[in-house]
Amino acid sequence: MKTVFLLLMLMSSPNQTTIKYNGILYYTEVECEIARVGYMDAYTNKEKEYKDAIITKAFCVPFDAFPLIKTKGIGA
């Protein structure tokens, strides 16, 4: 087993009964944190109107996984 890190991005908007999510795997916590900060910085820099319509949070979640085969999508 190896610990990997899932960047979990959650988004909520008014009048929706669900929360949207997206996730990206990273091999290290540092890579995940860099991506998380970049994601949240991008949100912070959006216009007020955008932030009034969408709320988002991002988390780096560690978990044990079987060895992963490197692909273009992991940590991209």
C-alpha positions in Angstrom: 0.0 0.0 0.0 1.1 3.6 -0.7 -0.4 6.8 0.6 -1.8 9.0 -2.2 -3.5 12.4 -1.9 -6.9 13.2 -3.5 -7.5 16.9 -4.2 -11.2 17.0 -3.6 -12.9 20.2 -4.9 -16.5 20.8 -3.7 -18.8 23.4 -5.3 -22.3 24.6 -4.3 -24.6 27.0 -6.1 -28.0 28.5 -5.2 -31.2 26.6 -5.9 -29.3 23.3 -6.5 -30.1 20.2 -4.5 -26.7 18.7 -5.0 -23.1 19.6 -4.5 -20.8 19.1 -7.4 -17.3 17.7 -7.0 -14.1 16.9 -8.8 -11.1 15.0 -7.7 -7.5 14.6 -8.9 -4.9 12.2 -7.5 -1.4 13.3 -6.4 1.5 11.2 -5.3 2.7 13.6 -2.7 1.0 15.9 -0.2 3.2 18.8 -1.4 1.9 18.4 -5.0 -1.6 18.3 -3.7 -1.3 21.4 -1.5 0.2 23.4 -4.4 -2.7 22.4 -6.6 -5.2 23.2 -3.8 -3.7 26.6 -3.1 -3.7 27.4 -6.9 -7.4 26.3 -7.2 -8.5 28.4 -4.2 -6.4 31.4 -5.4 -8.2 31.2 -8.8 -11.5 31.2 -7.0 -10.5 34.1 -4.7 -9.5 36.2 -7.8 -12.9 35.8 -9.4 -15.4 38.6 -9.6 -17.9 39.1 -6.7 -20.8 38.1 -9.0 -19.1 34.7 -9.6 -18.5 34.2 -5.9 -22.1 35.1 -5.2 -23.2 32.3 -7.5 -20.7 29.6 -6.5 -19.1 28.6 -3.2 -16.2 26.2 -3.4 -13.7 24.5 -1.0 -10.8 22.2 -1.7 -9.2 19.6 0.5 -6.2 17.2 0.2 -7.4 13.9 1.5 -4.7 11.2 2.2 -5.6 7.6 1.8 -3.9 4.3 1.3 -4.1 2.8 -2.1 -2.7 -0.1 -4.1 0.3 0.9 -6.2 -0.9 3.2 -9.0 0.2 3.1 -12.6 1.3 6.5 -13.7 -1.0 8.0 -16.3 -1.5 11.4 -17.9 -4.4 12.1 -15.5 -2.7 11.6 -12.2 -1.3 14.9 -10.8 -1.8 16.6 -14.2 
